[in-house]
Amino acid sequence: EKVVVARDLTKRYISVDRGVVKAVNGVTFDVFTKEIFGIIGKSGAGKTTLSRILAGIIEPTSGEINIRIGEEWVDMTKPGIEQRGRAKEYIGLLHQEYDLFPH
């Protein structure tokens, strides 16, 4: 069964130096129950931005992201405790480098 459905996710930023930056551009995927899912790519590919969209930390510029909590679907593009806020307690991020201070 699907637990995450992402369709045509896009995130754009305005940069003084580079103009419009497409951090995430048209990303579509599904995640299924008991599936191991990872986001990989080179530096600057948009992995962190995509992770933040999935976790509900930032909103996409466009596209859809829905996460199943129990039997209900939560629209992660909509703010508030009945939508994105309700799913946040079930989502965590673990980045490759997670130490507080470099050794």
LOZA-814935 format. One record per atom (N, C-alpha, C, CB): residue in one letter; residue number from 1; z, x, y. Coordinates in Angstrom, 3 decimals. Each point is the difference from the previous one (the first is absolute). Glycine has a CB too. Example, Ala and Ser with C-alpha at 12.3 -4.5 7.8 and 13.67 -1.06 7.14 Angstrom:
> residuo/num/z/x/y
> a/1/7.800/13.190/-5.690
> a/1/0.000/-0.890/1.190
> a/1/0.000/0.900/1.200
> a/1/1.246/-1.892/-1.173
> s/2/-1.966/1.542/2.223
> s/2/0.060/0.820/1.190
> s/2/0.730/-0.770/1.090
> s/2/-2.145/1.184/-0.628
This chain:
> residuo/num/z/x/y
> e/1/0.000/0.827/-1.191
> e/1/0.000/-0.827/1.191
> e/1/0.000/0.867/1.249
> e/1/1.204/-1.805/-1.248
> k/2/-1.869/1.333/2.275
> k/2/-0.024/0.715/1.274
> k/2/1.346/-0.141/0.705
> k/2/-2.485/-0.385/0.197
> v/3/2.928/1.485/0.405
> v/3/1.216/-0.026/0.820
> v/3/-0.284/0.418/1.442
> v/3/1.350/0.498/-2.049
> v/4/-2.461/0.197/2.261
> v/4/-0.442/0.374/1.345
> v/4/-1.499/-0.253/0.085
> v/4/1.842/1.756/0.241
> v/5/-2.257/-2.407/0.833
> v/5/-1.418/-0.239/0.248
> v/5/-0.291/0.451/1.430
> v/5/-0.094/-1.970/-1.649
> a/6/-0.756/2.976/1.786
> a/6/-0.388/0.515/1.316
> a/6/-1.506/-0.179/0.161
> a/6/1.915/1.687/0.008
> r/7/-2.324/-2.241/1.114
> r/7/-1.404/-0.263/0.245
> r/7/-0.409/0.497/1.377
> r/7/0.114/-1.983/-1.514
> d/8/-1.054/2.928/1.518
> d/8/-0.646/0.488/1.218
> d/8/1.000/0.410/1.082
> d/8/-1.925/-1.472/-0.537
> l/9/2.966/2.209/0.131
> l/9/1.014/0.460/0.963
> l/9/-0.589/1.037/0.946
> l/9/1.811/-0.447/-1.680
> t/10/-1.534/0.264/2.949
> t/10/-0.457/0.922/1.030
> t/10/1.139/0.215/0.987
> t/10/-2.416/-0.755/-0.267
> k/11/2.581/2.005/0.695
> k/11/0.961/0.313/1.063
> k/11/-0.669/0.971/0.949
> k/11/2.004/-0.374/-1.524
> r/12/-2.081/-0.029/2.784
> r/12/-0.599/0.846/1.030
> r/12/1.044/0.309/1.067
> r/12/-2.290/-0.994/-0.436
> y/13/2.218/2.210/0.936
> y/13/0.859/0.436/1.100
> y/13/-0.886/0.469/1.142
> y/13/1.865/0.664/-1.595
> i/14/-1.321/-0.685/2.788
> i/14/-0.693/0.555/1.156
> i/14/0.611/1.362/0.291
> i/14/-0.510/-2.313/0.956
> s/15/-0.339/3.335/-0.918
> s/15/0.438/1.361/0.295
> s/15/-0.632/0.444/1.315
> s/15/0.256/0.532/-2.472
> v/16/0.545/0.093/3.314
> v/16/-0.520/0.506/1.268
> v/16/-1.088/1.033/-0.258
> v/16/2.221/-0.422/1.110
> d/17/-2.017/1.284/-2.104
> d/17/-0.946/1.075/-0.298
> d/17/-1.208/-0.457/-0.812
> d/17/1.912/1.553/0.074
> r/18/-1.677/-2.462/-1.044
> r/18/-1.064/-0.342/-0.954
> r/18/-0.527/-1.426/0.109
> r/18/1.022/1.642/-1.489
> g/19/-0.514/-2.425/2.421
> g/19/-0.461/-1.383/0.131
> g/19/0.587/-0.865/-1.101
> g/19/-2.120/0.796/1.067
> v/20/1.295/-1.663/-1.653
> v/20/0.459/-0.876/-1.076
> v/20/0.037/0.793/-1.301
> v/20/-0.957/-2.044/1.161
> v/21/2.127/2.083/-1.784
> v/21/0.186/0.713/-1.267
> v/21/0.166/-1.040/-1.103
> v/21/1.076/2.009/1.161
> k/22/-1.931/-1.936/-2.175
> k/22/0.109/-0.885/-1.162
> k/22/0.894/0.681/-1.032
> k/22/-2.310/-1.011/0.426
> a/23/3.601/0.698/-0.385
> a/23/0.947/0.620/-0.933
> a/23/-0.182/-0.559/-1.404
> a/23/1.630/0.339/1.876
> v/24/-1.906/-1.638/-1.976
> v/24/-0.291/-0.673/-1.274
> v/24/-1.227/-0.856/0.272
> v/24/2.467/-0.020/-0.806
> n/25/-3.468/0.098/-0.071
> n/25/-1.256/-0.679/0.284
> n/25/-0.528/-0.749/-1.223
> n/25/-0.507/1.751/1.706
> g/26/0.763/-3.049/-1.776
> g/26/-0.580/-0.839/-1.042
> g/26/0.550/0.212/-1.398
> g/26/-1.987/0.004/1.365
> v/27/3.275/0.242/-1.493
> v/27/0.610/0.274/-1.308
> v/27/0.272/-1.314/-0.736
> v/27/1.047/2.125/0.902
> t/28/-1.493/-2.189/-2.170
> t/28/0.197/-1.168/-0.859
> t/28/0.496/0.465/-1.358
> t/28/-1.810/-1.288/1.214
> f/29/2.872/0.660/-1.725
> f/29/0.496/0.323/-1.341
> f/29/0.946/-1.086/-0.480
> f/29/-0.236/2.457/0.471
> d/30/0.510/-2.439/-1.774
> d/30/0.999/-0.864/-0.623
> d/30/0.954/0.890/-0.781
> d/30/-1.619/-1.969/-0.149
> v/31/2.875/1.576/0.081
> v/31/0.987/0.672/-0.848
> v/31/0.517/-1.058/-0.973
> v/31/0.668/1.708/1.829
> f/32/-0.602/-1.319/-3.105
> f/32/0.404/-0.930/-1.045
> f/32/1.398/0.328/-0.527
> f/32/-2.409/-0.306/-0.617
> t/33/3.059/-0.683/0.028
> t/33/1.312/0.169/-0.613
> t/33/-0.024/1.175/-0.971
> t/33/0.458/-2.465/0.248
> k/34/0.570/3.301/-0.207
> k/34/0.184/1.169/-0.870
> k/34/-1.043/1.093/0.213
> k/34/1.012/-1.527/-1.651
> e/35/-1.766/1.445/2.704
> e/35/-0.994/1.017/0.313
> e/35/0.641/1.081/0.867
> e/35/-1.868/-1.707/-0.151
> i/36/1.502/2.948/-0.087
> i/36/0.415/1.106/0.867
> i/36/-1.093/0.158/1.046
> i/36/1.326/1.190/-1.862
> f/37/-0.933/-1.233/3.120
> f/37/-0.965/0.014/1.091
> f/37/0.355/1.109/0.968
> f/37/-0.397/-2.472/-0.246
> g/38/-0.563/3.280/0.614
> g/38/0.227/1.077/0.954
> g/38/-1.095/0.027/1.047
> g/38/1.174/1.318/-1.763
> i/39/-0.866/-0.723/2.885
> i/39/-0.964/0.174/1.080
> i/39/-0.191/1.493/0.179
> i/39/0.669/-2.182/1.157
> i/40/-1.882/2.647/-1.366
> i/40/-0.283/1.429/0.134
> i/40/-1.169/0.207/0.959
> i/40/0.859/0.425/-2.341
> g/41/-0.898/0.754/2.943
> g/41/-1.080/0.337/0.914
> g/41/0.364/1.234/0.796
> g/41/-0.673/-2.405/0.141
> k/42/-0.324/2.927/0.545
> k/42/0.237/1.211/0.788
> k/42/0.804/-0.327/1.257
> k/42/-2.142/0.995/-0.876
> s/43/2.593/0.040/1.538
> s/43/0.772/-0.149/1.225
> s/43/-0.809/-0.780/1.038
> s/43/1.218/2.161/-0.482
> g/44/-0.599/-3.161/1.076
> g/44/-0.673/-0.791/1.020
> g/44/-0.842/-1.140/-0.538
> g/44/-0.010/2.019/1.349
> a/45/0.079/-2.269/-2.655
> a/45/-0.828/-1.040/-0.616
> a/45/0.542/-1.413/0.218
> a/45/-0.666/1.675/-1.696
> g/46/1.915/-1.814/2.136
> g/46/0.571/-1.318/0.257
> g/46/1.016/-0.456/-1.027
> g/46/-2.097/-0.540/1.100
> k/47/2.563/1.462/-1.946
> k/47/0.964/-0.360/-1.058
> k/47/1.306/-0.538/0.575
> k/47/-1.013/1.754/-1.458
> t/48/1.564/-1.074/2.432
> t/48/1.268/-0.425/0.587
> t/48/-0.171/-1.320/0.742
> t/48/0.716/2.398/0.208
> t/49/-1.796/-2.542/0.520
> t/49/-0.260/-1.252/0.710
> t/49/-0.129/-1.151/-0.985
> t/49/-1.144/1.264/1.840
> l/50/0.408/-1.075/-2.926
> l/50/-0.145/-1.038/-1.019
> l/50/1.352/-0.334/-0.628
> l/50/-2.348/0.780/-0.458
> s/51/3.145/0.237/0.175
> s/51/1.339/-0.225/-0.565
> s/51/0.867/-0.820/0.945
> s/51/-0.182/2.157/-1.251
> r/52/0.101/-1.870/2.529
> r/52/0.793/-0.738/0.992
> r/52/-0.457/-1.452/0.134
> r/52/0.373/2.143/1.226
> i/53/-1.667/-2.377/-1.383
> i/53/-0.506/-1.377/-0.007
> i/53/0.542/-0.737/-1.218
> i/53/-2.097/0.714/1.220
> l/54/2.030/-0.067/-2.385
> l/54/0.492/-0.619/-1.239
> l/54/1.481/-0.341/0.082
> l/54/-1.726/1.268/-1.266
> a/55/2.493/-0.403/1.906
> a/55/1.447/-0.196/0.106
> a/55/0.386/-0.968/1.119
> a/55/0.296/2.299/-0.892
> g/56/-1.266/-2.721/1.690
> g/56/0.296/-0.922/1.086
> g/56/0.567/0.670/1.233
> g/56/0.381/-1.703/-1.703
> i/57/-0.506/3.017/1.785
> i/57/0.522/0.743/1.152
> i/57/-0.932/-0.158/1.201
> i/57/1.107/1.656/-1.551
> i/58/-2.414/-1.649/1.294
> i/58/-0.992/-0.225/1.052
> i/58/-0.970/-1.083/-0.468
> i/58/0.206/2.407/0.820
> e/59/-0.878/-3.026/0.132
> e/59/-0.980/-1.034/-0.315
> e/59/-1.394/0.608/-0.038
> e/59/1.457/-1.758/1.067
> p/60/-2.309/1.264/-1.952
> p/60/-1.388/0.462/0.024
> p/60/-0.715/-0.579/1.221
> p/60/-0.024/0.176/-2.529
> t/61/-1.028/0.489/2.965
> t/61/-0.841/-0.542/1.063
> t/61/-0.735/-1.230/-0.513
> t/61/-0.268/2.293/1.024
> s/62/-0.173/-2.215/-2.288
> s/62/-0.646/-1.145/-0.636
> s/62/0.161/0.123/-1.510
> s/62/-1.669/-0.212/1.903
> g/63/1.328/-0.854/-2.599
> g/63/0.092/-0.014/-1.455
> g/63/1.191/-0.808/-0.476
> g/63/-1.103/2.221/-0.060
> e/64/1.252/-2.276/-1.260
> e/64/1.064/-0.786/-0.625
> e/64/0.787/0.859/-0.977
> e/64/-1.369/-2.089/0.256
> i/65/2.679/1.882/-0.285
> i/65/0.858/0.651/-0.993
> i/65/1.063/-1.017/-0.420
> i/65/-0.404/2.341/0.995
> n/66/0.395/-2.685/-2.266
> n/66/0.942/-0.968/-0.557
> n/66/0.744/0.637/-1.159
> n/66/-1.470/-1.926/0.701
> i/67/2.784/1.717/-0.730
> i/67/0.853/0.568/-1.041
> i/67/0.758/-1.141/-0.668
> i/67/0.230/2.208/1.256
> r/68/-0.217/-2.175/-2.594
> r/68/0.701/-1.052/-0.737
> r/68/1.465/0.374/-0.175
> r/68/-2.127/-0.618/-1.200
> i/69/3.008/-0.276/1.623
> i/69/1.441/0.145/-0.187
> i/69/0.411/-1.164/-0.899
> i/69/0.389/1.166/2.291
> g/70/-0.085/-0.878/-3.546
> g/70/0.264/-1.069/-0.962
> g/70/-1.277/-0.774/-0.241
> g/70/2.401/-0.169/0.741
> e/71/-2.375/-1.114/-0.497
> e/71/-1.185/-0.846/-0.177
> e/71/-0.701/-0.317/1.320
> e/71/1.091/-0.976/-2.007
> e/72/-0.551/1.480/3.111
> e/72/-0.567/-0.304/1.313
> e/72/-0.742/1.202/0.571
> e/72/1.841/-1.646/0.394
> w/73/-2.876/1.366/0.388
> w/73/-0.762/1.040/0.678
> w/73/0.455/0.106/1.448
> w/73/-1.970/-0.395/-1.522
> v/74/2.124/1.636/1.991
> v/74/0.415/0.269/1.372
> v/74/-1.168/0.640/0.736
> v/74/2.430/0.279/-0.693
> d/75/-2.780/-0.838/1.834
> d/75/-1.067/0.527/0.845
> d/75/0.600/1.105/0.870
> d/75/-1.253/-2.238/0.011
> m/76/0.926/3.481/-0.321
> m/76/0.582/1.147/0.703
> m/76/-0.591/0.213/1.391
> m/76/0.398/1.037/-2.211
> t/77/-1.395/-1.834/2.596
> t/77/-0.552/0.115/1.350
> t/77/0.744/-0.893/0.987
> t/77/-2.229/0.538/-0.990
> k/78/3.107/-1.397/0.481
> k/78/0.736/-0.920/0.874
> k/78/1.448/0.456/0.163
> k/78/-1.493/-1.893/-0.727
> p/79/1.942/2.057/1.982
> p/79/1.381/0.424/0.233
> p/79/0.991/-1.129/-0.267
> p/79/-0.829/1.631/1.696
> g/80/2.095/-1.263/-1.761
> g/80/1.064/-0.988/-0.140
> g/80/0.665/0.047/-1.362
> g/80/-1.208/-1.423/1.606
> i/81/2.397/0.850/-1.678
> i/81/0.791/0.079/-1.234
> i/81/-0.572/-0.842/-1.132
> i/81/1.987/0.409/1.404
> e/82/-2.816/-1.385/-1.095
> e/82/-0.608/-0.813/-1.058
> e/82/-1.251/0.659/-0.576
> e/82/0.904/-2.044/1.112
> q/83/-1.417/3.052/-0.451
> q/83/-1.194/0.680/-0.497
> q/83/0.342/1.471/-0.249
> q/83/-1.534/-1.608/1.260
> r/84/0.971/2.491/-0.452
> r/84/0.136/1.440/-0.221
> r/84/1.450/0.437/-0.173
> r/84/-2.068/0.316/1.324
> g/85/2.978/-0.852/-0.539
> g/85/1.410/0.382/-0.076
> g/85/0.629/-0.312/-1.344
> g/85/0.144/-0.380/2.423
> r/86/-0.623/-0.657/-3.088
> r/86/0.535/-0.403/-1.297
> r/86/-0.348/0.999/-1.099
> r/86/-0.173/-2.374/0.726
> a/87/-0.940/3.041/-0.601
> a/87/-0.456/0.919/-1.042
> a/87/0.533/1.416/0.173
> a/87/-2.032/-1.382/-0.197
> k/88/2.455/1.742/1.392
> k/88/0.383/1.388/0.289
> k/88/1.092/0.539/-0.922
> k/88/-0.630/-0.432/2.346
> e/89/1.566/-0.397/-2.762
> e/89/1.092/0.488/-0.848
> e/89/-0.472/0.372/-1.408
> e/89/1.564/-1.425/1.317
> y/90/-2.763/1.037/-1.688
> y/90/-0.543/0.304/-1.323
> y/90/-0.958/1.188/0.013
> y/90/0.249/-2.400/-0.565
> i/91/-0.468/2.986/1.732
> i/91/-1.004/1.050/0.150
> i/91/0.668/1.283/0.464
> i/91/-1.771/-1.710/0.531
> g/92/1.388/2.825/-1.134
> g/92/0.505/1.303/0.421
> g/92/-1.126/1.010/0.040
> g/92/2.240/-0.528/-0.977
> l/93/-2.080/1.539/1.781
> l/93/-0.986/1.071/0.104
> l/93/0.647/1.318/-0.379
> l/93/-1.240/-1.244/1.804
> l/94/0.531/2.042/-2.556
> l/94/0.450/1.348/-0.331
> l/94/-1.169/0.936/0.242
> l/94/1.686/-0.839/-1.725
> h/95/-1.564/1.644/2.757
> h/95/-1.074/0.929/0.332
> h/95/0.162/1.297/-0.776
> h/95/-0.187/-1.016/2.283
> q/96/-0.891/1.774/-2.349
> q/96/-0.019/1.246/-0.762
> q/96/1.094/0.954/0.463
> q/96/-2.456/-0.283/-0.341
> e/97/2.642/0.398/1.644
> e/97/1.024/0.887/0.551
> e/97/1.114/-0.874/0.563
> e/97/-1.707/1.830/0.543
> y/98/2.818/-1.891/-1.259
> y/98/1.057/-0.918/0.389
> y/98/1.307/0.695/0.355
> y/98/-1.065/-1.670/-1.454
> d/99/1.060/3.002/1.585
> d/99/1.232/0.695/0.373
> d/99/0.247/-0.154/1.506
> d/99/-0.323/1.659/-1.898
> l/100/1.591/-1.571/2.291
> l/100/0.343/-0.138/1.407
> l/100/-0.262/1.271/0.786
> l/100/1.704/-1.666/-0.644
> f/101/-1.441/2.803/0.021
> f/101/-0.190/1.279/0.660
> f/101/-0.798/0.926/-0.905
> f/101/2.152/-0.292/1.278
> p/102/-3.145/0.981/-0.730
> p/102/-0.752/0.945/-0.840
> p/102/0.898/1.149/-0.461
> p/102/-2.120/-0.592/1.231
> h/103/1.883/1.080/-2.420
> h/103/0.818/1.088/-0.562
> h/103/-0.600/1.345/0.312
> h/103/0.751/-1.502/-1.823
